[in-house]
């Protein structure tokens, strides 16, 4: 049960967004620009960063939603790729650039100052642009916000992964919205 | 030196928010809603939440900027210093002390917020909305702190810089304004 009376039974951030639709507009606006707008990082790659950071923060709701969306974008039908990224991305079948960016994201999760200049140079050597490095840091920082909002207010999250998988096509199609929003 | 190429006259968060305007817009909007919107928490109280979280994340730029804003709103510097150094004896209400402790827990991890501390806040008169806003402000400043330091943006050492920035965010708020970003 959530720490406060949300006046709804929705799980995770959906319950919070129904509680505070004004903040929800800004939060979904940020998620849509970072994750759904066209960018040189694919949507699957950006959702992978969001999923990885959420798993480092041990946020079940966020890593399940974004993991399912990442898998949908990446044709990772059984979810094995995302599982591998979460458990040990260095050995996962992803590009060297993505490994460098996930390394940066993991440091942002621990603390902004933990990002080493060496990691930035490695990412650049693997072809990462300034904008891709910026977006990686901001996605990681943003999910440190989303994860804290979701868990800091004690929201509940379904255990059944199929529930998240069923929601993924709607997000792939229409982006991030909140309950009651007209889209 | 920042990890990416930013406008040299815009240190800290200011250059990052100009680097990508489409991401800056919802971040500014959320900040304006939470720190300047209608609330039963005063603007100074909300700036104190931003300050303790930034200090917990050791983000010098954000700590100095929001300390300046809180000091201007309070008309003195003692409260913010006490909140940062000795919260138990700081001249703020008991409710605020618990909300600031919740913010510090959020800074470490969302999972650190216990049902007991929430109960304590409610007993001292905190409303659900105040608890919600405290957690979301604390979460938002984790975004800011990690964004500012994760890209190694410049942290000015001159206290006058933060005084000017504090005045701007108190008087003009957090939405983008040409005055905030103009070249000196």
Interface residues (C-beta under 8 A of the other chain):
Chain A: X3 X4 X5 X16 X19 X20 X22 X23 X25 X26 X27 X29 X30 X33 X34 X37 X57 X58 X59 X104 X107 X108 X109 X111 X112 X113 X115 X117 X120 X130 X131 X133 X134 X135 X137 X138 X140 X141 X142 X144 X145 X146 X147 X148 X149 X150 X151 X152 X153 X154
Chain B: X3 X4 X5 X16 X19 X20 X22 X23 X25 X26 X27 X29 X30 X33 X34 X37 X57 X58 X59 X102 X105 X106 X109 X110 X111 X113 X115 X118 X128 X131 X132 X135 X136 X138 X139 X140 X142 X143 X144 X145 X146 X147 X148 X149 X150 X151 X152
